[in-house]
Amino acid sequence: MSSHDPKTSHEQVPAGMAMPNEDVLSGAENAPDDAASYIAPVSRHAATMGDPNAKAILEVKDLKMYFPVKSSGIIRRTIGHVQAVDGVSFQVPAGGSLGLVGESGCGKSTTGRLITRLYEPTAGTINFDGQDISKTSARGLKPLRREIQMIFQDPYTSLNPRHSVGSIIGAPLEIHNILPKKQILPRVQELLEIVGLNPEHYNRYPHEFSGGQRQRIGIARALTLQPKLLVADEPVSALDVSIQAQVINLLQDLQDEFGIAFLFVAHDLAVVRHFCPEVAVMYLGKIVEIADRETLYNRPNHPYTQALLSAVPDVKQAAIGGRRERIRLEGDVPSPINPPSGCRFRTRCPLAQEICARVEPPLLQIGKRHKVACHFAGELGKHPDKPVTAGLLGVDDSGTPDPGASPSVDVGNEPGFADTWFDLERRTMASA
C-alpha cells in the first residue's frame, strides 16, 4: 500500500488552503449558474466522476426501519412507531459514490446505520457484494465488518478519550487477527501518514488534536481493514470550511487510490455535488428523487428538491446583483410517527391535489438516470395541471380506482435504473 509524504500533507502545506481568488471545488469559472454553484473554497480538486456501467456493490431494496414508541407507566406497551426509513431502494456502484441528502430528521443517517448493520432493519433487503446481510446474525457479521466501515459525523464523540490514537486505529487489526501484534504499530503509523498526520503521534490522545485532525483519525480507523464500502455520515459538517475542503480532498484521493465505494450522507448540497456523481433526495423516510449529478442540480423535477436547491447561496447571482427567488415551504415537517397519507410531502407542497392524499406516488423513472416520486413531476415552472401517474396507477385524476384501467407493470420501487422510462412530455415509454 502506498503512502503519502507527510511533508506534502494538506495540513502542512499553505497551498492546501484556498486563497480568495482560487476556484471553488469544481472550478468557479466552470460552475453552472444554478442553485448549487456556491461551494466552500478549496484547493484544485476536480469533481469526482462516476462510471454508469459499473457493477453495483450495494443494492438496497424496500428498506424500512420502524422504532417502537412505548407508553409510560409500569407496563409499557407499544403505542406507535417512528417510521424513520420507509421503503428506500437504491444502488451504490463499486468504486463509486452515492450522495444522500435531505432535511434533518429525514432518515438519511438511519439509512447509513442500517447499511452498516448498527440497526437491524424492520423489513427490506441489503444486498452487499452478492450477499443479503439484512438478517445476518452478529457472528455472521464479523467478517463483513472488514468490508463495510463507517465514518461518523462527530469527530469529538466517535473516538474513545481513554484510548490513544494508536490503540483506536489498531483495534480492528487486533480484533480480526489481521496482523501479528508486533506489526500493528507500523501499520498504524502508515495509516496516520496516509491521512496526512504525523505517524509519531500514535501515542497521543484524541483531546490533543484539532477537529480536522480527529476526523482524519476517524478516517484512518475506517481504512484500517481496507473496506470495499465506506458509509460517510456527515463527515465534514462539524468542521471549519477550510478543513472541510482538506477532508473532502483526502476522501477523493483515498477513493482514487483504493477504489472504495461511498454512501455519502450529508445536508451540504454543494459538497455532495462535488463528491457524488449520483444523488438521492430523502424526505420523511422516503426517497423522493434520485438522479445523476447534472440532472438533479440543473433540472430537478420534484417540488421538494426544487425548494431545497433554491435555499443554496449563489455567489454568481450575488456578484451581478439581485437574488434568486427563494421557494419557501409552508408548514412544519409532519411527524414520522403519523405521516400523511399518500404523498408525504403533500402537506407542504404548492402542487398538491386530491390524488396526492389518496395515492402514494411511485418512484417513477423519467429519464435514463432519473427517478422522481411525484404525481405532478416537472421542471420548475413547467409542472403539469393533471397527474402524470394516473394512467400508470390505474386511477383517475382524483385518485379513485378506474375500473377500465389496470396498473402498469413498469411502475415499481426497484433499485437502479432500467433501459426504458416514462417520457413526461409524450406520456409514453421511451428508451435510449
C-alpha positions as CSV (number, residue, x, y, z in Angstrom):
1,M,0.0,0.0,0.0
2,S,1.5,3.3,-1.0
3,S,1.7,6.2,1.5
4,H,1.8,10.0,1.2
5,D,4.8,12.1,2.1
6,P,3.9,13.9,5.3
7,K,5.7,17.0,4.1
8,T,3.1,17.4,1.4
9,S,0.0,16.7,3.5
10,H,-2.9,19.2,3.3
11,E,-2.4,20.5,6.8
12,Q,1.3,21.2,6.5
13,V,1.3,23.0,3.1
14,P,-0.1,26.5,3.0
15,A,-1.1,26.0,-0.7
16,G,-3.7,23.5,0.5
17,M,-5.6,26.4,1.9
18,A,-7.6,28.2,-0.7
19,M,-6.8,31.8,-1.5
20,P,-9.7,34.3,-2.0
21,N,-9.2,34.2,-5.8
22,E,-9.0,30.4,-6.1
23,D,-11.6,28.3,-7.7
24,V,-14.3,26.5,-5.8
25,L,-14.3,22.7,-5.6
26,S,-15.3,22.2,-9.2
27,G,-13.8,25.4,-10.6
28,A,-15.7,28.7,-10.4
29,E,-15.2,29.5,-14.0
30,N,-16.9,26.3,-15.0
31,A,-19.6,26.2,-12.3
32,P,-23.1,26.4,-13.8
33,D,-25.3,29.3,-12.8
34,D,-27.8,27.3,-10.7
35,A,-28.8,26.8,-7.1
36,A,-25.7,24.8,-6.2
37,S,-23.0,26.9,-7.7
38,Y,-21.7,28.1,-4.3
39,I,-19.2,25.7,-2.7
40,A,-16.6,26.3,0.0
41,P,-13.2,27.4,-1.1
42,V,-10.7,24.6,-1.6
43,S,-7.5,23.7,-3.5
44,R,-8.0,22.5,-7.0
45,H,-9.5,19.0,-7.0
46,A,-11.8,18.1,-9.9
47,A,-15.3,16.8,-9.1
48,T,-15.5,13.1,-8.7
49,M,-16.6,11.3,-11.9
50,G,-18.6,8.1,-12.0
51,D,-18.9,5.1,-14.3
52,P,-22.6,4.5,-15.1
53,N,-21.8,1.0,-16.2
54,A,-20.0,-0.1,-13.0
55,K,-21.4,-3.1,-11.2
56,A,-23.4,-2.3,-8.0
57,I,-21.5,-3.4,-4.8
58,L,-24.5,-2.4,-2.7
59,E,-28.2,-2.9,-3.6
60,V,-30.9,-1.8,-1.1
61,K,-34.5,-2.7,-1.8
62,D,-37.6,-1.5,0.1
63,L,-35.6,-0.9,3.3
64,K,-37.6,0.0,6.4
65,M,-36.7,0.9,10.0
66,Y,-39.6,1.5,12.5
67,F,-38.6,2.4,16.0
68,P,-41.3,1.5,18.6
69,V,-42.9,4.2,20.8
70,K,-43.6,3.0,24.3
71,S,-46.3,4.2,26.7
72,S,-45.4,5.5,30.2
73,G,-46.2,3.6,33.4
74,I,-45.2,0.3,34.9
75,I,-46.5,-1.8,31.9
76,R,-45.0,-0.2,28.9
77,R,-46.9,-1.0,25.7
78,T,-46.0,-0.2,22.1
79,I,-48.4,2.6,21.1
80,G,-46.9,3.5,17.8
81,H,-43.8,3.5,15.6
82,V,-41.4,6.2,14.3
83,Q,-41.2,5.4,10.6
84,A,-37.6,6.7,10.3
85,V,-37.0,4.8,7.0
86,D,-39.9,3.6,4.9
87,G,-39.3,1.7,1.7
88,V,-36.0,3.0,0.5
89,S,-34.3,1.5,-2.6
90,F,-31.0,2.4,-4.3
91,Q,-27.7,1.1,-5.6
92,V,-24.1,2.1,-4.9
93,P,-21.6,1.2,-7.7
94,A,-18.3,-0.4,-6.9
95,G,-15.7,2.3,-6.5
96,G,-18.4,5.0,-7.0
97,S,-20.3,7.4,-4.7
98,L,-24.0,8.0,-4.0
99,G,-25.0,11.1,-2.1
100,L,-27.9,11.0,0.3
101,V,-29.3,14.5,1.2
102,G,-32.4,16.0,2.9
103,E,-33.5,17.9,5.9
104,S,-32.5,16.9,9.4
105,G,-34.7,14.0,10.6
106,C,-35.5,12.7,7.1
107,G,-33.9,9.3,7.8
108,K,-30.6,9.6,5.9
109,S,-28.3,8.9,8.9
110,T,-30.6,6.0,10.0
111,T,-30.2,4.6,6.4
112,G,-26.4,4.7,6.8
113,R,-26.5,2.9,10.1
114,L,-28.8,0.2,8.6
115,I,-26.3,-0.4,5.8
116,T,-23.5,-1.0,8.4
117,R,-26.0,-3.1,10.5
118,L,-25.7,-0.9,13.6
119,Y,-29.5,-1.2,13.4
120,E,-31.4,-4.3,12.4
121,P,-33.9,-3.4,9.6
122,T,-37.6,-3.8,10.2
123,A,-38.0,-5.0,6.6
124,G,-36.3,-5.0,3.2
125,T,-33.0,-6.3,1.9
126,I,-29.4,-5.1,1.9
127,N,-27.5,-6.9,-0.8
128,F,-23.8,-6.3,-0.4
129,D,-21.4,-7.8,-2.9
130,G,-23.9,-10.5,-3.8
131,Q,-25.0,-11.4,-0.2
132,D,-28.1,-10.3,1.6
133,I,-26.9,-9.0,5.0
134,S,-30.2,-7.6,6.3
135,K,-30.9,-10.6,8.6
136,T,-27.3,-11.8,9.2
137,S,-26.5,-12.7,12.8
138,A,-23.9,-10.8,14.9
139,R,-21.5,-13.7,14.5
140,G,-22.0,-13.8,10.7
141,L,-21.5,-10.0,10.5
142,K,-18.0,-10.2,11.9
143,P,-16.3,-11.0,8.6
144,L,-18.4,-8.3,6.9
145,R,-17.1,-5.7,9.2
146,R,-13.9,-5.8,7.3
147,E,-15.8,-4.9,4.1
148,I,-18.1,-2.2,5.4
149,Q,-16.9,0.7,7.6
150,M,-18.4,4.0,8.8
151,I,-17.1,7.5,9.2
152,F,-19.2,9.1,12.0
153,Q,-20.5,12.6,12.0
154,D,-19.0,13.9,15.2
155,P,-15.1,13.6,15.5
156,Y,-15.4,14.6,19.1
157,T,-17.6,11.8,20.3
158,S,-16.7,9.0,17.9
159,L,-13.2,8.5,19.4
160,N,-12.8,7.0,22.9
161,P,-11.0,9.6,25.0
162,R,-9.4,6.9,27.2
163,H,-7.6,5.3,24.3
164,S,-4.6,6.5,22.5
165,V,-4.8,7.1,18.7
166,G,-2.6,4.0,18.1
167,S,-5.0,1.9,20.2
168,I,-8.1,3.3,18.4
169,I,-6.7,2.7,14.9
170,G,-5.0,-0.6,15.7
171,A,-8.0,-2.2,17.5
172,P,-9.7,-3.6,14.2
173,L,-6.4,-5.2,13.2
174,E,-6.2,-7.0,16.6
175,I,-9.9,-7.9,16.8
176,H,-9.8,-9.5,13.3
177,N,-6.4,-11.0,13.7
178,I,-5.1,-9.3,10.6
179,L,-1.5,-8.8,11.7
180,P,0.7,-10.1,14.4
181,K,0.8,-7.8,17.4
182,K,4.4,-6.5,16.7
183,Q,3.3,-5.4,13.2
184,I,0.3,-3.4,14.3
185,L,2.2,-0.3,15.3
186,P,4.0,0.1,11.9
187,R,0.7,-0.3,10.2
188,V,-1.0,2.3,12.4
189,Q,1.8,4.7,11.6
190,E,1.4,4.1,7.9
191,L,-2.3,4.8,8.1
192,L,-1.6,8.1,10.0
193,E,0.7,9.1,7.3
194,I,-1.8,8.2,4.6
195,V,-4.4,10.6,6.1
196,G,-1.8,13.4,6.5
197,L,-1.0,13.1,10.2
198,N,2.4,12.7,11.9
199,P,3.0,9.0,12.3
200,E,4.9,9.7,15.6
201,H,1.7,10.9,17.2
202,Y,0.3,7.5,17.6
203,N,0.7,7.7,21.4
204,R,-1.3,10.9,21.8
205,Y,-5.0,11.0,22.9
206,P,-7.9,12.4,20.9
207,H,-8.2,15.6,23.0
208,E,-4.7,16.6,21.9
209,F,-5.9,17.0,18.2
210,S,-8.0,19.6,16.4
211,G,-11.4,18.8,14.9
212,G,-10.0,18.3,11.4
213,Q,-7.3,16.0,12.8
214,R,-9.8,14.0,14.7
215,Q,-11.8,13.4,11.6
216,R,-8.7,12.2,9.9
217,I,-8.2,9.8,12.7
218,G,-11.7,8.5,12.2
219,I,-11.0,8.1,8.5
220,A,-7.8,6.2,9.3
221,R,-9.7,3.9,11.6
222,A,-12.3,3.2,8.9
223,L,-9.5,2.4,6.4
224,T,-7.7,0.0,8.7
225,L,-9.3,-3.1,7.3
226,Q,-9.3,-1.9,3.6
227,P,-13.1,-1.9,3.2
228,K,-14.9,-2.0,-0.1
229,L,-17.7,0.3,1.1
230,L,-17.5,3.4,3.4
231,V,-20.6,5.0,4.9
232,A,-19.7,8.6,5.5
233,D,-22.2,10.2,7.8
234,E,-21.9,14.0,7.6
235,P,-18.1,13.6,7.6
236,V,-17.4,17.4,7.3
237,S,-20.4,19.1,8.8
238,A,-18.7,19.6,12.2
239,L,-15.5,21.1,10.7
240,D,-14.5,24.6,9.6
241,V,-14.9,25.4,5.9
242,S,-11.1,25.3,5.1
243,I,-10.8,22.0,7.0
244,Q,-13.9,20.6,5.2
245,A,-12.1,21.2,1.9
246,Q,-9.0,19.3,3.1
247,V,-11.0,16.3,4.3
248,I,-13.0,16.1,1.0
249,N,-9.8,16.2,-1.0
250,L,-8.4,13.4,1.2
251,L,-11.5,11.3,0.7
252,Q,-11.2,11.8,-3.1
253,D,-7.5,10.8,-3.0
254,L,-8.3,7.7,-1.0
255,Q,-11.2,6.7,-3.3
256,D,-8.9,7.0,-6.3
257,E,-6.1,5.1,-4.7
258,F,-8.0,2.2,-3.1
259,G,-11.2,2.0,-5.2
260,I,-13.5,2.5,-2.2
261,A,-17.3,2.9,-2.8
262,F,-19.0,5.6,-0.7
263,L,-22.5,6.2,0.6
264,F,-22.1,9.9,1.4
265,V,-24.7,11.2,3.8
266,A,-24.8,15.0,4.1
267,H,-27.0,18.1,4.1
268,D,-24.5,20.3,2.3
269,L,-25.7,20.1,-1.3
270,A,-22.5,21.8,-2.7
271,V,-20.2,19.3,-1.1
272,V,-22.4,16.4,-2.3
273,R,-22.4,17.8,-5.8
274,H,-18.6,17.8,-5.9
275,F,-18.1,14.3,-4.4
276,C,-21.0,12.3,-5.7
277,P,-21.8,11.6,-9.4
278,E,-25.3,10.4,-8.3
279,V,-27.5,12.0,-5.6
280,A,-30.7,10.8,-3.9
281,V,-33.0,13.2,-2.0
282,M,-34.9,12.0,1.1
283,Y,-38.0,13.4,2.7
284,L,-39.6,11.9,5.8
285,G,-38.2,8.4,5.4
286,K,-38.6,8.1,1.6
287,I,-36.5,8.9,-1.5
288,V,-38.4,11.5,-3.5
289,E,-35.9,12.0,-6.3
290,I,-32.7,10.3,-7.4
291,A,-30.6,11.2,-10.5
292,D,-27.1,11.8,-11.8
293,R,-25.5,15.0,-10.6
294,E,-26.1,17.2,-13.6
295,T,-29.7,16.3,-14.0
296,L,-30.6,16.7,-10.3
297,Y,-29.0,20.0,-9.8
298,N,-29.9,21.6,-13.2
299,R,-33.3,20.0,-13.9
300,P,-34.9,18.8,-10.7
301,N,-38.5,17.6,-11.1
302,H,-39.7,17.2,-7.6
303,P,-41.0,20.4,-5.8
304,Y,-39.2,19.5,-2.6
305,T,-35.8,19.1,-4.5
306,Q,-36.5,22.5,-6.2
307,A,-37.2,24.2,-2.8
308,L,-34.1,22.6,-1.3
309,L,-31.8,23.8,-4.1
310,S,-33.4,27.3,-4.0
311,A,-32.1,27.7,-0.5
312,V,-28.4,27.3,-1.5
313,P,-26.5,30.6,-1.7
314,D,-25.5,31.6,-5.3
315,V,-22.3,33.7,-5.4
316,K,-22.7,34.4,-9.2
317,Q,-26.1,35.9,-8.6
318,A,-24.8,38.0,-5.7
319,A,-21.9,39.3,-7.9
320,I,-24.2,40.6,-10.6
321,G,-26.8,41.9,-8.1
322,G,-30.3,40.7,-7.2
323,R,-31.3,37.5,-5.6
324,R,-32.7,34.2,-7.0
325,E,-36.3,33.6,-6.0
326,R,-36.4,31.5,-2.8
327,I,-39.1,28.8,-2.7
328,R,-40.5,28.9,0.8
329,L,-42.4,25.8,2.0
330,E,-45.4,26.4,4.3
331,G,-45.9,24.5,7.5
332,D,-43.7,22.1,9.5
333,V,-42.4,18.7,8.7
334,P,-45.0,16.1,9.7
335,S,-44.3,13.6,12.5
336,P,-42.8,10.3,11.3
337,I,-45.0,8.6,13.9
338,N,-48.1,9.6,12.0
339,P,-47.0,10.6,8.4
340,P,-49.6,12.0,5.9
341,S,-51.5,9.6,3.7
342,G,-50.5,9.3,0.1
343,C,-47.6,11.6,-0.7
344,R,-45.8,12.6,2.5
345,F,-44.8,16.0,1.1
346,R,-48.4,17.0,0.2
347,T,-49.0,19.0,3.4
348,R,-46.2,21.4,2.3
349,C,-46.5,21.1,-1.4
350,P,-47.9,24.0,-3.5
351,L,-48.9,21.5,-6.3
352,A,-50.9,19.1,-4.0
353,Q,-54.3,17.9,-5.3
354,E,-56.8,15.2,-4.2
355,I,-54.8,12.4,-5.7
356,C,-51.8,13.2,-3.5
357,A,-53.8,12.4,-0.4
358,R,-55.3,9.2,-1.8
359,V,-52.4,7.5,-3.7
360,E,-48.7,7.4,-2.8
361,P,-46.7,8.4,-5.9
362,P,-44.3,5.7,-7.1
363,L,-40.6,6.4,-7.6
364,L,-41.1,6.6,-11.4
365,Q,-38.1,6.6,-13.8
366,I,-38.5,9.6,-16.1
367,G,-35.1,9.6,-17.8
368,K,-32.0,7.4,-18.4
369,R,-30.7,8.1,-14.9
370,H,-33.5,10.0,-13.3
371,K,-36.4,8.9,-10.9
372,V,-38.9,11.0,-9.1
373,A,-41.8,10.3,-6.8
374,C,-44.4,13.0,-7.7
375,H,-47.8,12.9,-9.4
376,F,-47.1,16.3,-10.9
377,A,-43.4,15.9,-11.8
378,G,-41.9,18.6,-14.0
379,E,-39.2,21.2,-14.2
380,L,-39.6,24.4,-12.2
381,G,-42.5,26.4,-13.7
382,K,-43.5,23.5,-16.0
383,H,-45.4,21.2,-13.7
384,P,-48.5,19.7,-15.4
385,D,-52.0,20.5,-14.3
386,K,-53.1,16.9,-14.3
387,P,-51.2,14.0,-12.6
388,V,-48.8,12.2,-14.9
389,T,-49.1,8.9,-12.9
390,A,-52.8,8.4,-13.1
391,G,-52.8,6.1,-16.1
392,L,-49.9,4.1,-14.9
393,L,-51.5,3.5,-11.5
394,G,-55.0,2.7,-12.9
395,V,-56.7,5.6,-11.2
396,D,-58.5,8.8,-12.4
397,D,-57.1,12.3,-11.8
398,S,-58.6,12.4,-8.3
399,G,-57.0,9.1,-7.3
400,T,-60.2,7.0,-7.5
401,P,-59.6,3.5,-9.0
402,D,-60.6,3.3,-12.6
403,P,-62.5,0.1,-13.4
404,G,-61.4,0.2,-17.0
405,A,-57.7,0.6,-16.3
406,S,-55.0,-1.6,-14.9
407,P,-51.8,-0.6,-13.2
408,S,-48.7,-0.7,-15.3
409,V,-46.2,-3.4,-14.6
410,D,-43.4,-0.9,-15.2
411,V,-44.1,1.2,-12.1
412,G,-42.2,0.0,-9.1
413,N,-39.6,0.6,-6.4
414,E,-36.7,-1.3,-7.9
415,P,-33.2,-0.2,-7.2
416,G,-31.0,1.0,-10.0
417,F,-32.2,2.2,-13.5
418,A,-33.9,0.4,-16.3
419,D,-33.3,0.7,-20.0
420,T,-36.8,2.1,-20.6
421,W,-38.5,5.0,-18.8
422,F,-41.7,7.1,-18.8
423,D,-41.4,10.2,-21.0
424,L,-43.2,13.0,-19.2
425,E,-43.8,15.2,-22.3
426,R,-45.2,12.4,-24.5
427,R,-46.7,10.4,-21.7
428,T,-45.3,7.2,-23.2
429,M,-42.5,4.8,-22.5
430,A,-39.1,5.7,-24.1
431,S,-35.7,4.2,-24.4
432,A,-32.2,5.2,-25.3
